[in-house]
Amino acid sequence: MKELTIGTNDAGQRLDRFLSKSVPLLPASLAQKYIRIKRIKLNGGRAERDTRLQAGDVLQLYINDEFFDTPREDNAFLTVASPKLNIVYEDDHILLMDKRPGLAVHPHDGAEYGRTLIDHIQAYLYQKREWVPRLENSFTPALCNRIDRNTGGIVIAAKTAEALRVMNQKIKDRELDKRYLAIVEGSLKQKSGSLKGYLFKDAKKNRVFVSDKPQPGAKSCHTDYRVLAEGKGLTLVECKLITGRTHQIRAQFAHAGHPLLGDGKYGKLNKNFDRDYQALYSYKLTFCFTSESGELAYLNGKTFQVENVDFVSEYFPEYKQRG
């Protein structure tokens, strides 16, 4: 419990507005709940959120110590009162989430603190008391892979340090089979094949460039694909990443003359279709472990899939996703 005495400069404010300034990590909705259930008291008794504070009033705050900390990136999860997650799978070690397009996975992607996927994951585990930050020396739940802000699909989060270590190694060793669905413009001559080339990343422009021949600083890129459906000048394809470079699928198809629908960075926005984000979704994940897997061995051979991808239903309603 912490007590706050109202001074002259704070007098006259509503209780809820005073709390938003003095305890900025406490979400407004949670503050209202705590006022209602008397975990926030005024002069030892009940108060209302619109109560006007007077000089000399004493607030008793029966809330966790974490909320009194200074706002930072690593405690932004505290500002999330109601985590919103589309959970594909969960156990004691990992979480698989279906990330919707438009949601950033980390603050570095230009999102505000408290508004990213990792913030919602940490808030979810914190509120379930599966993760108690003050009892940990260094570990925090973390993402094992990431997806572009405007791409949707399965993202893996580790709930334990060992799970994070193992999963990061498996990703590095390419012991995960990740499949993407994409809609590209035009018709592909080959109904299945490979896109191979060399990809150079321009960090300042936050984009990549693909060439057919080796270039200084460029890395090889390889994507396998197969056509699933065609119509109205569009093609639905399934892609398998052989390498995992930044914007690989988007840049390679654009280089091949078939940019992804809705991708304004590597193609041109097609006015004939109303789409805000590139039609790209990491929809299927299979664990294909070939080496020691520690506490995650039980995942080997398992496949997880997003059942409904919006652009498939919209542009190819006749196509039924299969497991």
HUHU-V196914 format. One record per residue. N is the residue number from 1. SS is DSSP state (a for helix, b for strand, c for the rest). OMEGA is omega in degrees with one decimal (NA if undefined). Layout:
# HUHU-V196914
{{N & SS & OMEGA} {N & SS & OMEGA}}
This chain:
# HUHU-V196914
{{1 & c & 177.8} {2 & b & 179.0} {3 & b & 175.5} {4 & b & 178.1} {5 & b & -176.3} {6 & c & 178.1} {7 & c & -178.2} {8 & a & -177.3} {9 & a & 179.8} {10 & a & -177.0} {11 & c & 177.6} {12 & c & -179.8} {13 & c & 170.6} {14 & b & -178.6} {15 & a & -176.3} {16 & a & 179.9} {17 & a & 175.4} {18 & a & -179.6} {19 & a & -178.9} {20 & a & 179.5} {21 & a & -174.5} {22 & a & 177.9} {23 & c & -171.5} {24 & c & 178.8} {25 & c & -179.1} {26 & c & -179.7} {27 & c & -178.0} {28 & a & -179.2} {29 & a & 178.9} {30 & a & 176.8} {31 & a & 178.7} {32 & a & 177.8} {33 & a & -178.5} {34 & a & 174.9} {35 & a & -177.6} {36 & a & -177.1} {37 & c & 174.9} {38 & c & 168.2} {39 & c & 169.4} {40 & b & -177.0} {41 & b & 176.5} {42 & b & -178.6} {43 & c & 176.0} {44 & c & -178.1} {45 & b & -178.1} {46 & c & 176.8} {47 & c & 174.1} {48 & c & -176.1} {49 & c & -179.1} {50 & c & 176.5} {51 & c & 178.2} {52 & b & -177.9} {53 & c & 179.2} {54 & c & 177.0} {55 & c & -179.4} {56 & c & 176.2} {57 & c & 179.2} {58 & b & 176.3} {59 & b & 172.8} {60 & b & -176.1} {61 & b & 179.3} {62 & c & -178.6} {63 & c & -175.7} {64 & c & -177.8} {65 & a & -176.9} {66 & a & -175.5} {67 & a & -178.7} {68 & a & -178.7} {69 & c & 176.4} {70 & c & 179.7} {71 & c & 178.0} {72 & c & 178.3} {73 & a & -173.5} {74 & a & 175.3} {75 & a & -178.9} {76 & a & -179.5} {77 & a & -179.3} {78 & a & -179.1} {79 & a & -179.3} {80 & c & -177.7} {81 & c & -177.2} {82 & c & -178.6} {83 & c & 178.5} {84 & c & -178.4} {85 & c & 171.0} {86 & c & -172.5} {87 & b & 176.8} {88 & b & -178.4} {89 & b & 177.5} {90 & b & 170.0} {91 & c & -176.2} {92 & c & -172.9} {93 & c & -174.8} {94 & b & 172.0} {95 & b & 171.3} {96 & b & -179.0} {97 & b & 171.3} {98 & b & -178.7} {99 & b & 179.3} {100 & c & 176.5} {101 & c & -179.9} {102 & c & 180.0} {103 & c & 177.1} {104 & c & 179.2} {105 & c & -179.4} {106 & c & 176.8} {107 & a & -177.3} {108 & a & -179.2} {109 & a & 176.6} {110 & c & -179.9} {111 & c & 177.9} {112 & c & 176.2} {113 & c & -179.9} {114 & c & -176.2} {115 & c & -178.7} {116 & c & 179.7} {117 & a & -177.8} {118 & a & 175.9} {119 & a & -178.7} {120 & a & 176.8} {121 & a & -179.4} {122 & a & 177.5} {123 & a & 179.3} {124 & a & -178.6} {125 & a & 177.7} {126 & a & -178.2} {127 & a & 174.6} {128 & c & -177.1} {129 & c & 171.9} {130 & c & 178.1} {131 & c & 179.4} {132 & c & -172.9} {133 & a & -175.9} {134 & a & 178.0} {135 & a & 179.8} {136 & c & 176.9} {137 & c & -176.6} {138 & c & -172.3} {139 & c & 168.7} {140 & c & 176.2} {141 & c & -172.2} {142 & b & 176.3} {143 & b & 177.7} {144 & c & 176.4} {145 & c & 179.8} {146 & c & 178.5} {147 & c & 178.7} {148 & c & -178.5} {149 & c & -175.0} {150 & c & 172.9} {151 & c & 178.5} {152 & b & 173.5} {153 & b & -172.8} {154 & b & 176.1} {155 & b & -177.5} {156 & b & 174.1} {157 & b & 178.6} {158 & b & -179.9} {159 & c & 178.4} {160 & c & 179.7} {161 & a & 179.9} {162 & a & 177.7} {163 & a & 178.6} {164 & a & -179.5} {165 & a & -177.6} {166 & a & -175.8} {167 & a & 176.9} {168 & a & 179.2} {169 & a & 179.9} {170 & a & 178.0} {171 & a & 178.8} {172 & a & -178.7} {173 & c & 177.5} {174 & c & 178.8} {175 & c & 173.4} {176 & b & 177.1} {177 & b & -179.2} {178 & b & 179.3} {179 & b & -179.8} {180 & b & 167.0} {181 & b & 179.8} {182 & b & 171.2} {183 & b & 179.1} {184 & b & 179.9} {185 & b & 179.4} {186 & c & -179.3} {187 & c & -179.5} {188 & c & -179.6} {189 & c & 178.1} {190 & c & -176.6} {191 & c & 170.0} {192 & b & -178.5} {193 & b & -178.0} {194 & b & 171.8} {195 & b & -178.5} {196 & b & 178.9} {197 & b & -178.3} {198 & b & -171.9} {199 & b & 177.6} {200 & b & -178.3} {201 & b & 173.9} {202 & b & -174.4} {203 & c & -178.3} {204 & c & -179.2} {205 & c & -177.6} {206 & c & 176.3} {207 & b & -178.6} {208 & b & 179.4} {209 & b & -177.5} {210 & b & 175.3} {211 & b & 180.0} {212 & c & -178.5} {213 & c & 179.2} {214 & c & 178.0} {215 & c & 177.5} {216 & c & 178.2} {217 & c & -178.8} {218 & c & 178.2} {219 & b & 179.9} {220 & b & 176.9} {221 & b & -172.6} {222 & b & 177.1} {223 & b & 172.3} {224 & b & -179.5} {225 & b & 169.9} {226 & b & -179.4} {227 & b & 178.9} {228 & b & -178.8} {229 & b & 179.2} {230 & b & 175.3} {231 & b & 176.7} {232 & c & 177.6} {233 & c & -179.6} {234 & b & 177.8} {235 & b & 175.1} {236 & b & -178.9} {237 & b & 168.9} {238 & b & -177.8} {239 & b & 173.6} {240 & b & 178.9} {241 & b & 172.2} {242 & c & 167.5} {243 & c & -177.2} {244 & c & -178.5} {245 & c & 177.2} {246 & c & 176.2} {247 & c & -170.9} {248 & a & -176.7} {249 & a & -177.7} {250 & a & -175.6} {251 & a & -177.8} {252 & a & 178.6} {253 & a & 176.6} {254 & a & 178.3} {255 & a & 179.6} {256 & c & 178.7} {257 & c & -178.5} {258 & c & -178.8} {259 & c & 178.2} {260 & b & 175.8} {261 & c & 177.3} {262 & c & -177.5} {263 & c & -178.6} {264 & c & -179.1} {265 & c & -175.6} {266 & c & 176.6} {267 & c & 175.3} {268 & c & 178.9} {269 & c & -177.8} {270 & c & -176.1} {271 & c & 179.4} {272 & c & -178.7} {273 & c & -178.7} {274 & c & -177.9} {275 & c & -177.6} {276 & c & -175.5} {277 & c & 177.0} {278 & c & -178.8} {279 & c & -177.4} {280 & b & -175.6} {281 & b & 174.7} {282 & b & -165.2} {283 & b & -175.6} {284 & b & -178.8} {285 & b & 176.4} {286 & b & 177.2} {287 & b & -175.9} {288 & c & -175.0} {289 & c & 178.0} {290 & c & 179.9} {291 & c & -177.7} {292 & c & -174.0} {293 & c & 176.4} {294 & a & -175.2} {295 & a & 178.8} {296 & a & -177.1} {297 & a & -178.2} {298 & a & -179.2} {299 & a & -173.6} {300 & c & 179.0} {301 & c & -178.2} {302 & c & 178.9} {303 & b & 177.5} {304 & b & -172.9} {305 & b & 171.2} {306 & c & -171.8} {307 & c & -176.3} {308 & c & 175.7} {309 & c & -169.0} {310 & a & -174.5} {311 & a & 175.0} {312 & a & 179.5} {313 & a & -175.9} {314 & a & -173.0} {315 & a & 178.6} {316 & c & -176.2} {317 & c & -179.3} {318 & c & -178.3} {319 & c & 179.2} {320 & c & 178.0} {321 & c & -178.9} {322 & c & 177.3} {323 & c & NA}}
